[in-house]
């Protein structure tokens, strides 16, 4: 199998952490893909017409994309431990929350990077941060018991989202007022799979 990736993508990081945690890293060839919102770069559109990463080219069957589909496939291939049936809907909902945080954080980056300062829409940027802030508060208030349970894909997704906030939005003090989430993140970020996939390496 071949994974089209870029190391700074939080969606790619989800897949990479899963590969580490399930012992499948050696089963996948990593192919660096370039691109941005207006130029798909080196991403083969035959694999993903959206031109986005990650995309997984399989030895048999059509390519898979986005991160949630790829993670479900790879987890199933490894025995299905990160999407436990007994907690499936909670895992999927929390993973979707984390992915939505990533979406908003990346849109903030695009707005800041692609527009000159005088043309940036600060209200729009703050609106995206509002989505992140509300999600962080919901996790602190509602989801900590899930994060402190057995390892699952929701935990991986939340950790990758928080790592991306630190990487791209380090000036935003997301830890303030969220001691439980901050402490959980510090512990989870020390896992070998997280250390090996840090975007700043």
Secondary structure, 3 states (H helix, E strand, C coil): CEEEECCCCHHHHHHHHHHHHHCCHHHCEEEECCCECCECCCCCCCCCCCCCCCEEECCCCCCECCHHHHHHHHHHHCCCCCCCHHHHHHHHHHHHHHHHHHHHHHHHHHHHHHCCHHHCCHHHHHHHHHHHHHHHHHHHHHHHHHHCCCCCHHHHHHHHHHHHHHHHCCCCCCCCCCHHHHHHHHHHCCCHHHHCCCCCC
